[in-house]
């Protein structure tokens, strides 16, 4: 859950919760309040981080009961037949159809089916692990491709902090975006040994004969996105810092 809250933006994301959130059971025996005030919480760095993140999103309004949208007279059932009317699950069905949950045996899947009045099947996006919030925001067109890639490939082999957007993400048309994302995903999943010999990526040193990167005090490398598109940057400590894209194959000619 910590990773989910770290991906939230206070400027963009509104987290609705119940009045009695802290009294809700997160295990068979302990409530959220019990957990956050336990001895373990006092000595656990992870729990302290969770308390800080929770305080930023969950101590104040909005509470969904203040403007409840789901009817108490309608049935909302989980796949196992459990009634969830009056819960955040039911409320999410009538709002943005997304919930944040603790990972558990009951909620360890990214999609949760709710059966409304036994006739309507509603699918909720369940956010409980790193990357879930970023993927959902991308699917729903809430973020641009640069924000998606920065979040998606954070702490991996790709870093976009040095890119010049005018010759980078601003060049991409909508039909180009998934091509770049798929290539970035492949790049991060391969080892450096595999990258160096992969025919598809064609990762290689770029001589920069025209001094395009003269201000960069590193050797420039490039890799292939498509037969025409290229990505340029430099590598330091096992991380490829992206500087720009080439969509016309001019830099390689």
N, C-alpha and C positions, 0 to 999 in steps of 0.2 A: 504493500500500500504506500510506503514511503516514496517509491519511484513514481507512482501515479500522481501523487500530490506535487512532486517536484516538476512534473510536466504541465501542471495547470498554470494558467495565467489569470491573475486577479482581475486584469483589465478585460478579459474575454470570457472566462469560464465562471459560471454561477453554480455554486453547489447548494442544492436544497437538502435539508435534513429534517428529522423529526425533533420535536421538543425534547423528547426523552432519549436522545441519541446516546448520552453517556451511561444511561441505565440499561441499554441494550446488551444482550449477551453476545460475546464474541467467542466464547467457548461454552461447553455444556454447563460450566459452573461459575464463570467469571464474566462480569460486565466490562465494558470499555473503561468505565471509571475505576473499577478494581484494578485493572491491568495498568492503567497510567499512573496510579498512586501506589503501586506495589513496590517492594524492596528492589525487585529486578529492574523496574523502570528507573530507579534512582541511580543505578550503576551501569545501565546499558546505554551506550551512545546511540544506538539505533532507535531505542524507545524515546530518548530525549529529542532526537530529530523529528520523530513522529509527532510528539507533543507540540513542538514548535510549528510544524506544518499544519496540524489540525487547528491550532489557535488562529492561524491566518485565514482559514476558510470556514470554520465550523462553530465558533463561539457566538457569533451574532447572526442576525437575519441574513438570508431569508430562511424561514421555516415553512415547509410546504403546507402545514396545517393552517397557516394564516390565509391561504387562498387555495384550499384543496380543490383539485380538479376531478379526482375519481369519486364515483358515487359509492356510498356505503351500502347501497342496496343492490350493487352488482357484484357478481362472483368473479374473482381472479384466482385461477388455480395454477400451481406449478405442475410440471409433468408427472410428479409423483402423487398428485392429487391434493397436496397441501393448499389450504386456503390462505391467501396473502392479502386479502382486502384489508385496508387500514394500515398497510405497510408502505415503505418507500418503493417496493417493487410495483405495487398497484399504481401508485402516483406516477412513477416513471412511464407507465403505459400511456398516460394522458399528457405527458410533457415531451421531453426530448428522447425518450426511449433509451436512456443510458443510466447506469448505476455504477457507483464505486463500492467495492466490497473487500472484506478480508478474504484472503485465499483460504478455502476450506473444501472439504469433500463435497459439500452441497453447491459451492459456487467456485469451482475450479475450471470453468469453461468460459469462453469469451462471448458466447451467445446463450441467452436464457429464454426459453419459451414460456409465455404466460397465456393461459386460455381464458379469455374474457367471456363470461356467460356461456361457456362451453361451445361457443360458435365462432369466435374470432381468435385467431392465433397471432399473438403479438410477440415480436422478437426484440429483446433488450440487449444492448451491448453492455457487457460486464467488464469493467476496468479493474484489474487487480494486480497487474504486473507491469514491469517496465516496457514502454513502447506502446501500450494499449491506447493511451490517451492521444498520443501523436498519430497513430494509425487512424483512429476514429476521426480526428480533426481533419486529416487529409482526405479521408473518404467522403466527409461531409463538406468539403471545400471551405473549411474554416481558416486554413492557413495556406500560405504560399509555398512553392516548392523549396525555396531556400530554407525557410523555417523547418519544413519537414525534414530536409536532408541534414541540417545542422543537428536536429534532435535524434534523427534515426541512426546516424553514423557517429554519434558522440562517443568518444573514448575508444574508437576503432582505428582503422588504418587511414581514414580520410578525415581531413580537417578543412573547413571552409572559411576559417576566420580571416584568411588573407586574400580571398577572391575579390576581384573587381567586378561588381555586378553589371556594369555597363558592357563588359565583354564576357559575362558569366550568365547567371540565371536570367537576367533581363532579356537575353537573346532567345530564350526558349519559347517555342509555341506550345500550345497544349498537347499536340500530338507528339512532341519531342520529350515531354517530361518523363513518361514511363520508360522510355529508352534509356535515359540517363540514370534513373533510379535503379533499373534492373542491372545496369553495368556497375554502378556503385555498390550494389548489393553483392554482385559477383566478386568485385575487387576485395571487399572486406571479408568475404567468406574464404577466399583462397589464402594460402600461406605465401610469404614472399618468394619462396622457392618456386611455387606454382605460378605466381604472377610473372616471374621472369621468363618462363618458358611457355606461357599460354599464348597460342596463336591468335585467339580471338582478341585479347587485350593488346597484344603486340607492344607491350611496355618496353620503352627504349629511351636512351639518352637523346636529347635534342640539342644540336650544336649551336642554335641561335645565331646564325650568320648575320642576321639583320639587326642584332642587338635589341630585340624587342624586350628582353628581360635583363637588360644591362644593369638595372638598379638592384637586381636580386643577387645576393652574394652566395648563391648555391648553384650547383649543377641542375639544369632543367631537364626534366623527363616528361614524357607524354604517354598516354595510352588511348586505345581506340574505343570509341563508344559505338559507332557504326562504321561502315566502309568510308563514310565522308566525315563524320564528326570525331573530334579529338578533345582530350582534356589535358591541360598542361599544368605543371607544378613542380615542386621539389620535395625531396624526401629527407627527413631528419628524424633520427631515433625511431625508425620503423613506422613513421607517419608520413603520408603523402599530403602535402599542403597544396590545395588546389588554388591556382592563380587565375586561370581563364579557360574558356572553351574556344574551339574553332569549329564553326558550322559550315564553312565553305572550303575547307581543306587548303586554304591559302598559306597558312604557316608551314605546312608540311611540303609544299611545292618547292 
